């Protein structure tokens, strides 16, 4: 009988931020682990190591001086288990590393460069294998599709530049589910294989082809035993004195002892046996490692034990494993979700800030590219810096909110820096473009960064004296509302990826809005509920807030109590100028909700909540919605089953109604009620890897204070609604000036309905201009490209000339054209 084959993939999962910050400990720990890897692999030439997040490893080695690490002392059982879980340990003996450096003639190099040179040599030999191919290991549901493309674009190119390795293996072993257009993003970035776990049903085969929304496929390895089969290193050394910290904890500690017993005797490890038992004719992949684990000190014993059980053990690369897996695999399609759905509402302000920065970056990049075409220097360094800040915060434990308060503070500080950088880019690019427009008199330039012409809400500060009117380029008057120095109006149609100019003339056209348009009529009912009447069907939808008291609130999970409050108490209403303001209380929380009826068929909600810090959850509900339920995923849309929580990017639609949001991720449809999770208290983090009662306290996760959430309801095109709601029109003031540009301009419009331009940017390695096209419909689209365009992959490589594109449903395409700058 032939032996069964198993691949041992020794690795260490390197978190950027989680129970510590990168600066507060994880960078030092990572650099220490890398030194341990170097020493172990040079001492044992038959060892192989998988480099989980190569850019973290590089940054850690190059930023840390060689300082002997200090073991952290536990102060209670939670702290003790946390430290044990993270495998804290001193650096390898300095003399061993010195010997290796000297023996490889590297003593002339600075310490950090010498260490990286040794690591790079191991990569060149194929014994250290960089995997992942992304800038960080991000969450794969909350960021928008373009963000996931940038994770691969920046990650693969940087890994290739630093390590000289073109990554072929995607590796998201700790992310909380996998969105269904990821295979297309990976395949069009040169990644053929993928390793993951969460969100996959246990009955799924260990290896299968995972098909995206289009026809692209990657081979997916579902690590059924999990990636961390070596959490505990020396369980026999746990002191009994820790049991005195809290009564009744022996059972918890015994659970950890049992989980770690495979170290001295590998055959008693339950998960390992479970995975090996599933071997038939296919080899199995065994990830041997854990969070911040080091090369295993008993690897020879493990190999020997497995061979004695009749397994042919290969200690080699993941890429070799996939090549050996064969081609006779089942094909599965669909979203691999949900998993740990509590992360969709943990620390909600991080999620809303992520969406704001993603779209602000898009505006800055698009305007910066237009300014570059017109002759301005491209702000590449500033754009790169702001993008890195966004991408670091998309690390799964950061954007999902399942982390300690110190990590939260660092994440919000990064967003603050990113916001400031983007403001400066927009100011410079917007000023350059507006300063090139030929205008007679005062005016307001309105920019549209989206790939279709549109109208939208404009708010701009003015200092015009006396009465004035606003007129468009055709001298048609525009109605507006004024509150002090702030003017608000609905813009005229703005060309795709372009601008129009509104001129200021004498007169006065200020008007008052109504709470009724062609689509909807809005009234306030009992308990502050907003009654929305669909004028075409006479159907009434009720929008209201609900509050659930929680029994448990952690980073990954929450449990509701039976008590539930629906609607507001102590309701006060103000109405006027097309706006209703509703004030009231829900539980112990103050609520101010602004409801604005737009004359282009949309109702906007802005909900301000002053949370009292109690253990609770607040939801925005839409009652009366019926029909097929669809939700947006990164670069796609999926029909979704009812009764379960799922993540959505910009929108969900039920029947003919679209509900769009700004970073509000959690959605559930049940019994005709669409529920969106706005705010949830999070008392602890770490409850998944420890127990519900042993997580680390997160006071700021209770979200005490004031928070603002925005969402809207519409009957218009879902994708356009979501994009327009999240991408406000940018306005720039101009005065009378001579310029080379007209009052209205379109820089590019492919003119095909259903195809959006998700990115306009300067190419990474040339002065060409890159356009990312995305078919957001379920029907094939055809585009005729202007002369000079070529088709490239998502890495902006493998260029081929193209004059026409047939874009498959939900297909992502990247085209490029050489830039002829205007001087």
N, C-alpha and C positions, 0 to 999 in steps of 0.2 A: 504493500500500500504506500503510495507516494506521501511524502511529508507535506503537511500544510504550511503555507508560507505566511510569515508575518513581517511587516516592516516596523522596526522600532524607530520612531521619530523623536529623538531627544530634543527638548526645546525649553524655553522659558518665556512665559507670557509677561510682557513688559508693559505695565500700565503707565500712562503718562501722569494722570491724576486720578486718585480714587480715595483711599484712606489716608493718603498723604498727598502733598503737592509735589510736582517735579522738582522745584527748587528746594522744598523742605525735606527731601529725603530720597525720592525715587531716582533722581539723577545719580546721586552717590551710590545707591544700591545697584543701579544698572551698570555703572562703570565697574563696580566691584565684581559683578557677575561676569562681565566681559573679560576681566582679567583672569577669573577662575576658568572660563572657557579656554582662554589662550594657554594657560598652564596645563590644564587637563589634556587638551588635544595634542600639545607638543610632547607631553609625556607618554600619551597612549595613541600611537599613529593610526589605530584601527577605529577610532571614535569619530562620530559625525554629529554635528549640531545644527539645528534649524534656528535661524535668526528671525524671530517673531516680528519685530518692527525695526528694520535695519537703521532707519534714520534716527530713532531714539538711541540706539546703541552707539552710533557715530557721535551724536551730540553729547552723550554722556562721557564717552572717552575723551573727546577733544575739549571738554569744558571743565573736567575735574583734575585737580592735582592728585598725585598719588599719596593719599593720606590713609593711615590705618583706620578702618571703620570701627565704630564703637557699638557694641551690642546694646539695644535699648532694654531697659529694665521694666518688666510688667508691673503695673500698679494694682490690677485686679484681674479677674478671670477673663473678662472681655478683652482687656489689653493684652493679656498673656496669649490668648488664642489668636488674636490678630497678629501679634509678632511671630508666633509659631507658623501661622498660615502663610505669612509673607516670607518665611525662610530667611530671616535676618541672620547674617553671619559675618564674621570678620573677612577682610580681604585674604587672598591666598598669601602664603609667606612671601615677603618682599624679596628674599634672597632667591627664591625659585624663579620669579619673573626676571630678576636681574641676570640670572644665569642664562635664561633663554634669550634675553636681549643681547647680551655679550656674545653668546654663541652664534647669533645670526648677524654679527657685525653691525649692530644698530646702536651701539653705545654713544655714537657721535650725535645722534638725533635727540631733540627734546623728548622728555619722557612720554608725553601724550602721542607725539608722532610715531615714536618707536612702537608703542602699544598698538596703535592703529595699523601700522605696517605689518605687524605680526598677524593681526586679525585679517587684514586684506590678503595676506599670503595664504591663509587657510581658506578664504573664499576662492582664490585662484586655483587652489588644489581641489576644490569641490567638497571640502570637509566641513566648511561652514556655509550654509545655504540660506541666503536672503530670500524671504517669501513675502507675500502680501501685496507688494507693488503699489501700496497707497501711502500717502503722506502720514496718516495715522490709521489706526484701526477704528473707523468711524461707526456711528450708528447708521443703519442702512434704510431707515424709514423716515426719519425726521428731516434730514437735509433734503434740499431740492435735487432734482436730477443733475443739473449743471454742477452742483457742488460735488457730487460723486465722481463726475467726469474729471473735475479739477484734482480731486484726491489722487486719481490714477495718473493723470497727466503730469502733475508735479512730482508725485511719489516715484513713478517708474523712471522718469528722466533723471531725478536726483540720485536714486539708487544706482542707476547705470553710470552716472558720472563719478560717484564716490567709490563704488565697489567694483565697477566694471562688469556688472552682472545684469543681464536682461531677465527680469523676473517673469516666470511663466505660471507660477502657482499663486492664486488668490488664497488668502488665509485670514478669515474673519471668524476665529474660533470663539470669541467672547461677545460678539454683537448679538443684539436682542431681536433676532429675526432677519429675514433676507427678502428684499423687495424684488418683484418679478421681472423688472427690466435690467437687473444687474448682469445677467448673462450677456446681454448685448453690449453693455458698457465694457465688461471684461474682455469679450472676444474682439471687439473693435479697438482694444488697447493692447492686443497681443498676449492676453492671459487665457490659457486654455483649460486650466485645472483650478479647482476650488475646494477648500476645506472649511467646513462649518458644522454647527450643531443646532443651536436653538431655533425653534419654530418648525422643526421637521418632526413629523409624526413617528413614533417609535416603530411602527410597522413598515416604514420605508426601508428599502434595501440600503446597504452600506455604500454602494457605488451606483450612480445612475447619471444619465445625461439630464441636465437641468436646462430646459428650454425657456427662453424669455418670451416677451409678448410678440416679438418677431420670430424669425426662424433660427436665430443664433443660439448655440448650445455650448455649455462647458461641462466637463465631467466633474460631478459633485461627489465628494467623499463625506458622508455623514458619520461623524465620530460618535457612535452610540454611547460609548463609555465616558464621553466628555474628554476635555483636553487635560484635565488635572488629575492624573492617576498617581501622583506622588506629592500630595500636599504636605504631609508630615515627614520629617526626615528622621528624627530620633525620638519616637514616642516613649520609648522605655526610660527616657531621662526626665519625664515630666514629674516635678516634685508633688508629693501628696499635699503639701501645705497649701497649694492653690485652692483646694477644696474648702478651706476655711473662709474664703472670701465671701461666699454666699451659700446658704443652706440649700440642699437638694440639687446640687449641680454635678454630683458624681455621674448621674445618668448622661448628662450632656458631654462630660469629659470622656466617659467610656465610649461614647459614639465616635469621638475623634480618635481614640486609641484603636478601636476596631478598624477605622478607615485607614490607619497608617500601618497596620501590621504586615502589609505585603512587603515592606522594606526589608525586614530580616528574613522573611519567608514568602517569596513572591507568589506561591501557589495558593495562598489564603486570601489574595486580594479579589473581592467579589466582582468589581467592575472589570478587572482584567480578564477574569474567567468568562464573564458575560460576553465580552467582545470576542475572545478567542473561540468561544463556543459557537459563534455564528459563521465561522469559516466553513466553506464547502470547497468549491473549486477556485474561488477568488481569494487572493491574498487580503489580509486585513492590515489596516494602518493603526498602529498603537502610538498615540502621542504620549511620550513619557516626560512629564514635566508638570508645572503648575505656575501660578503667579509668582514671579521672581524666584523660580527654582534654579538651582545650579546643576552643573554636570553631576550625575548621580555617582556617589562614592562606591556603590556596589554594583556597577554595571556588569562586571564580569560574572557576578553571582546570578544576576537576573538573566543574562544570556544563557548561562549554563543550565539554569532551572527550566527555562523554556525549551531548550534543545532536548533536555531529558524527557520532556513531556511529548516529544515527537514533532516539534515545530521546526521548520527551516527558517531561521531568523536572519533577516537582513538588517543591518544597522547602516542605513544609507539615506539617499536624498528622497524628498517628496516627489520631485519630478520623475525620478527613476521608478518610484512606486506606481505613478499613474501610467507611465509607459508600459509597465508590466501588467496593468489591470486588464488590458484587452479591450476590444471594441464591442463585444456582445453584451451591451448594457441596456436596461430599460430606459425609456424617455419619459421624464416627468415634467410637467409644466405647472405654473401657478405660483402664488405668493407663499413663502415659507414664514407664515405668521399666524397668530400672534405669539409672543413669548414675553413673559414678565411684563404684562401690560400695565402694571403700576408705574413703570418708568415714563409713560406718556403724560402723566400729570405731576411728576416729582419736579419741584422747583420750576414752575411754569414760566417764570420771567426769563430764564435762560433760553427757553424754546422760542418765546416771542421775540427776544433780542436776536437770536440766530436768524429768524426769517427777515427781520428788519435789515440786518447787516448784509445778508445774501443779496437782497434787492437793491440796497444802497451801493453795494459793490458793482452790481450790474450796471447801474446808472453811471457810476464813476468810470468804469471801464469803457462803456459805450461812448460817453462824451469825450473821454480821453482819446479814444481811437479816432473819432471824428475830428477832434482838434489836431491830432497827428496827421491825418490826411490833408488838413488845411495848412499844415506847415509848422505846427507847434512841436516841441520836443515831447516825446512820450514819457509819461510818469511811471516808468516800469518799476523802479525801486520801491516807490510808495505803494503802487498797486500790489506788488509781490508781498510787501510787508503786511498790508491789510488782509490779503488773502490768507497768508499763513496764520494770522490771528484767528480768522474765522475757522480755518480747517483744524487747528489745534483744539478749539472749543467744540468741534464736532466729534472728538474722541468719545467713544460710546458711554463711558462712565461720567463724562462731563455734561454733554448735551442732554443725556437722559436724566440728569439730576440726582443720580444715586452715588453721592459722594459726601465727604465731610465739609463742614462750613469753610475751612481754609481753602479748599478747592473752589468752592462757590465764589469766594471773594476774589480769587485770582482770575476766574473766568469772567466775572463782571468787570474787573479791571482791564482785561484784554479787550472786551467789547468797547470800553471807554476809549482806549487807545485807537482801536480800529475806527470808531465813529469819527474821531478827530482827524485821522489821516484821510478818510474818505471825504469829509467835508472840505479839506484843503484841495484835494484833487478836483472835486466838482466845482469849487470856486474858481480854480485856475482854468480848467477846461471850459466851463460855462462862460466865464468872462472873455476868454479868447474867441469863442464862437460868436457870442453876442456882440463883441466888439468889432466883428467883421461884417455885420449886417448894415446895409444901407437903409437908414431910417430918418424920416423928416418929422421931428418932434419926439415927445415922450412915448415910451412903449414898454411892453412886457413880452419877453420872448418865452415861449412855452415849448419845452422839450418832451418828445415821446421816444422812449428807449425800446418800445415794443415793435414787433414785426408786422403790425397792421395799423392802419389809421384808426384813430379813436377820439372820443370826447372824454372829459374827466373833470373832476373837481379841482379847482385851483384856489389856493390860499396864498396871498402875498401881502407883504407889508408895504404900504405906500406913504408918501408924504406930499401928495398933490394938494395944492391949495384950492379952495373954492369948489364949486360943483363941476363934475366932469362926467363924461360918458366913455364907455369902452366900445371900440369897433374892431371888427376883424379885417382881414386883408381885402375883403369885398365890400368894405364900408357898411356891413350889417351891424346893427347895434346889439350889444350883449348886456343882458340884465345882470345885476350883481347885488350883493348885500354887503353892507359895511358896518363894522364894529370897531370904532376908534380908527386906528391906522391899519386894520386888517380888512382886506377886501376878499370876498369869496364869490366865485362865479363858476358856471359850467363853461368849459372851454369850447371854442369852435372845433371842428374836425382837425386833428393834427396828423400830418403825414407819418407813415411808418418810418421808424429810425430817422426822425427828422424834427423839424420845429415849425411853428408858425408864430406870427407876431400880432399881438393885440395892441392897437394904438389908443392913446389917451387924447380925447378931444373935449371941447367945452360942452357943458350940458349936464344932465343928471338923469340916470336911468335906473336908480335904485328901486328894487321891487321887493315884495314880500312873497315868500313861498307858501304853498298850501300842502296839506297832508293827504293829497290825492293826486295820482297821475294816471296815465293810460292803462297801467297794469294793476295797481294796488290802491286800496284805501286803508288808512291806518287810524285806529282808535285805541283808547286805553280802557281796559275792562277791569274786573275785580282783582284785587291783590297785585296791582301793577302789571298784570298781563297785557301784552300788546296784541290786539286783535287785528289780523291782517286779512283783508278780503280780496280774493282774486277776482277782479272785475269781469274776466272772461268766463269764469265758471261759477261765480258766486260762492265758491268754497272759502271757508274761514280757517286760517291757521292761527293758533295761539302761541305766542312766544313768551316764556316766563323763566324765572330762575328757580332752581330747587337746591336744597341743602340736605346733605346726608351727614349724620353723626357717624364717626368711625370708631370701631373697636381697636383697630390696629392701623398704623400709618407708617410704612417703611419706604425705603427707596425703590423696592421692587414690587411690593404688595400693599394692598389695603383691604380691610374688611369693614363692611358697613354694619351699623346697628340697625334695628328696625325703624327707629324714629326717622322721619323724613318730613321736611318742611317744604311746601310748594307755594311759591309766590311771596310777595313782600307784605310786611305789615307797616302801619303808620305811613300810608302812601300819600305823597303830595305830587301834583302834576303842574307843569308849566308848558304852555304851547304858544307857538308863534314862529314866523319866518321859516316855515317848513320843517320845524323841529319840535319834538316833544321831549321834555326833561322829566324823568320820573325819579322821585326820591323815596327811600324807604329803608326798612330793616329786614334782614333775613337772618334768623337766629340772633347772634350778637354782633353781626356785621352791618355796617352802613353801606348803602348802595346808591349810586347816582348813575342812571342810565339815560344816555342821549339817543334818541331815535330820529333819524333824518330820512325823509323820503326824497329820493333823487328823481329828477324829471326824465332820466333815461332808464327807468324801470328797475331801480335798485333801492332797497331799504337798508341803511347802514345803522349798526348798533355800536355804541361805545359805552362799555360798562366799567365803571370805577367802583372797586370794592375796597373798603377799609376793613381788613380782616382782624379779628380779635385774637388770633393765635390759638384758637381752640382746635381740637382734633376733629376736622370736618372736611367736607368736599362740597364745592359749589358747581352746579351745572347750568348751562344754558340749554333750554328745551324748546323744541318746535313740535307742537302737537297738531295732528291732523294730516301729516305728510304720508302719502301712500304711493306705492309703485315699486319698481325695481330700484335696488339700492346700489349705487356705484360710488367709489371713492378714488381720489387721485393718489397715485403712488409716484415715486421719483421717475419722471419720464414715462408716465403711463396712466392707465385707468383700469380698474378691476371691478367686476360685479362682486358684491360682498353679501355674505349671509347675515341674517338678522340675529339679534339676541346675544351678540358677543362684541366685546370691545375691539376695535381695530384702529390703527393709525391712518391718518390722511394728511396729505401735504397741504394744498391750498383750498380744496373744496371736497364736498360730497354732493351728490344729487339723488333725489328721490322723486321718481316720476318726472314731472316737468319742472321741478323746483330745485334750484341750486343754493346751497348754503356754503359760503366761502368764509375763510378765516385768515387771521394773521398770526400764525404760529400756534394755534389751538389744535393740538394733535389728536386727542382722544375723541372717538365718535362711536356711538352705538345706536342702532335703530331697533326698536322693539314695540310692538303693539301700536304702531302709528305715531310713536314719539321718537324724534331724533334728539339724542342727548349728547352734548359736547362738554367735556371736562374743562372747566375754566381754572379752578384753583383747588389745591389739595394740600393738607398738612402732612408733613413728613417728619416723624418723630425720631427715627433711627435710620442708619444705613448699615449694611452688612448682615441683615437678617437672613438673607438667602444662604450665605456661606457659614453662618453660625447657627442662630435660632431666632425665633421671633422676639425673644426677651433679651438677647445678648448683643444687639446691634449697638453701634456707637451713636451717642446722642447728637442730634443735628438741630440746635435751637433755631437757626435761621431757616431751616427747612419747614418750620411751622408757618412761614409766610405771614408773620404778623406785620401789618402795615398796609399801605395803599398800593393797589395794583390796577392796571388798565388792560382790558381785553377788547378786541375789535373783531366783528364778524358782520356778515350781511346776508340778505336773501334776495334772490333774483330769478327771473324766468329766462334770462338770456343765455347764450353759449357759455357752458360751464367753465371751459378752460380759459376763455377770454375774461370771464367774470373774475376768476381767481387771480389771474395775472394783473388785470387792471386795478383790482382792489388792493393788491400788494405793491403795486408800482405807481405811486402818485406822480402826477405831472410836476416836473421841475420848472420853476419860473426864475427868470433873470430880468432885472430892470435895465433899460437902456434909455439914453437920451438921444437927441438929434445928432446924427453922425453920418459921415460918408463911409461906405464900405463896399466890398466886392460881392457880398452875398445878398440874395433877394430877401424879402420879408417872410417868405415861406419856402421850405426846402425839404426834399426827401432824398436821403443819401443812398438808400437801397430799399426796394420793395419787390420781392419775388412774385407778388401778386397772385398767390395760390391760397385759396381759403382752406383752412385746416392745417396749414404748415406755419409754424412759428419760428422766429429767429431767437434762440435762447442765449446766444452770445455773439458779440461783435468785439473783436480783440486784435491786437497786433500779435503776429505769430511769435512763438517762443524763440525761434532761432533765425529769424529773418525779418525784413521790413514788410513782408506780405500781410494782408488783412485776412483774418479767419472769421468765418460765419458758421455757427452751429445751427443746423436746421432740424426740426422735429415735427413729425406728422402726429398730431395729437388725436387723430380720428382712427376709426376702425376700417377705413377705406384707403385703397392705394391712391397716391397723388403723383402727378407728373410735373416736373419743373424744367423749364428751359433756362439755362444759365447764360448770362451775358458773356461776351467774348473775353477770353483771358482767365476764366475760372478753371480750377482743377479740383479733383476730389482727393481727400487725404483721410487717414484714419484719425482716431481720437487723440493720438499722440502727435498729430500734424506731420505725419510721415507717410511713406509709400505713395507719393504723389502720382496721379494719372490725370491726363486731360479729360475734360467732360464738358459737353454742351447741353446734355439733358440728363435728368435724374428721374428714375422711377422709385418713389419713396414708399416703402411698404408700410402698412399700418403700424403705428407707434415706432417707426424707424427713426434712428438718430444718424444724421449725416453731417460731415464737416467738409466745407468747401473753402478754397483759399484763392486769393487773387493778389498779384504783385501790386504794391502800392506806388502810385505815381503822385508824390506829394506836391501840393500846390505851394509854391514859394512866394 
